[in-house]
Amino acid sequence: MSDSHGAVSPRKARVLVADDDADIRVLVGIAVRKSGLELVGTAIDGIEALDLVRELKPDLLVTDVSMPGLTGLELCTLIRDDDELSGTRVVLLSAAVDEGAHAAGRDAGATEYLIKPFSPRQLADRLVELTRSSAART
Amino acid sequence: MTLTAVVNGLATPNPSPLLKQAPTSLLFGVAIVMVAATPQSVTSLGAMVAGTIAAVLATLLAGVLTAIPTTVRFALLVPSIDLVAIGFLRFGTGESLSIFSALIILPIIWFAAEEGREHIWFAFIGTAIVLVFPAVAGQSDSSTLNVLLRASFAAAVFTIAAAVINELSRQARLRLASVRRLAEERKSALESNQWRTNELANSEASLRHAERMFRSLWSAVTEQAVIGTDLTGLIDAWNPGAALMLRIAADQVEDKRHVDEFHLPDELEDRARELHYPAGATVLNPGFSALVEEARLGSAEVREWTYRRADGTEMPVELSVTPRLDDDGETVGYLFVAHDRTKAHEVAKLKDDFVGLISHELRTPLSSILGYLELMRDDDDEQLTETQLQYLGVAERNAHRLLILVGDLLFTAQVESGKFNLEQHVQSMSPIVAAAVDSARPAAVRAGVTLVVEIGDGGMVRGDSARLGQACDNLISNAIKFTPAGGTVTVTLNGEAHRVIITVSDTGLGIPESELDQLFSRFFRASTATRNAVPGVGLGLTITKAIVTAHGGAMAVASEEGVGTNFSVTLPTEHPARV
């Protein structure tokens, strides 16, 4: 899946969404599209998400924390520890609000930890910010 | 009756004057009868009559003194009168030939038997008076010199007899006193012995009772393991609770196994490390020492440990370790009382699971609801009508209400499970209270309630501004909810030395006094709230109090039904110097 704009405009950041809740998957997908980013795929559990990350090497993975197969945190750790996947940054979306969950996300190497319920508008804005800062870094 | 016996009898302090007088009176009677039978022996009828009267008087006096106890000295009046009687009777019946001469000995014995040497002299004087009376009276047949000589001789004999009697009675008294003392001592020893026997019997009964009580207690404690050890940890007591909990009988462990064998070595090592035990062989049994460290230093210790049962399975326990002391207060061993914490751990896990469930299973659908509602509102392609937007607003507002409720439930569950984190920043309370008032204004306007605000300089408070704001929000929104239209809600903030006081008072429904103490309980709703259909679930005040308490503050409430309610929150302030 290549960038349709090629070298003319900056390459659209490629985003993979993982959540076991179909409604949330669709909602995040809409937010991704609204932010002008490219939704490269969706996964319904941690294992599928890992396979897709390895296959598609997205710029961003927006994933739920509590998922069957592999949790978002495990997924995050595996991506962090895999040199081939160093280009993928992870945004965790979690329903857990306690301080411990936040810290666990940071420890696992997540770029961002967002709390459910979230505003699709604000999520889109945040994703744009993240991809911009990423582009500025590279 | 021997003289000694008579003397002993008279020497006792007990014989009554009448008893002492009895032989004399009897012999007076016999002699008078004998004289009456031989009238020729009477030489002076007047003296005879006087003597008889004196004898009767002496007897009567003895009777009176028996009836009315008096001193020994006063009782001596009786033998004195006897001697006077004998003097007259002897004078009236032929002096030295008189049958009454022999009676002199009886009063003499009475005198002589009394305690004290002076009584010998009383006896001598009495005898002399009786014997010289005829010569003194001047009517003696014999020559006065002759009478005086005979009287003196007889008086000397009677005085010697009196001296002998006096000494014998003294000795008799001493013997009697000694015997009495011995008898008293024996009686006292017997009583003491009896008392000791009774005491011993009581002690034995108490001991048996205590032992029975101890045995029943020991056997009744089946939910707790009670284990006794010596100083090395060798088990010497193992109650039925320990047998049940650790699944091994007393006879298999007592004097055979050490208590630390039922602990996890890792836990004991961790504790030894915590106590900075040097590695190596300096401590005989590091595991056991780690277990009893606090008790060894003299204080009881309660701590969670994991027991490994005889069958290898494990269980969490709360273990209290105390020293066992001997009579001198020296530690001779330790007592371990353990109770099963499995249930408590299960409950704690259940609570954690519940928190997780609320977090995920309730917040995830709410994410969808709120997210899709927002998408509808933001859809630029298909603009919604005013009515649709109004409906959407209702749906959003209720979804948010649900979200707040879920947040409240989650928060109380976190407080309960002790997983309640606060961000700690030093800040002024004034803007926090002002923000809470501002956010409550629209609701106050809708409810027709006047909001009066008096915010002074409250000083700096260390805490979580979001949580403190939540507490203020709860109190103000509660006050507005409970105040009918036209009422007033007053919010004040004032600083005092080392504390800031926030009050929220209303002119609302009030709370019955009987319900005030339950007001901060989870899910409690005042009867005035349910009666007036004021919406709510009864979590707001629980949360508010939890927040205030977590900040080291205190909450108070005063209320009168139909008049209003006043809540006050007191928070400790942070000195600017310490910021």
Interface residues (C-beta under 8 A of the other chain):
Chain A: D21 D23 I24 L27 I30 S66 A95 A96 V97 D98 E99 G100 K116 P117 F118 S119 P120 R121
Chain B: V355 G356 S359 H360 R363 T364 L366 S367 S368 I369 L370 G371 Y372 E374 L375 D378 L403 G407 L410 Q414 K419 N421
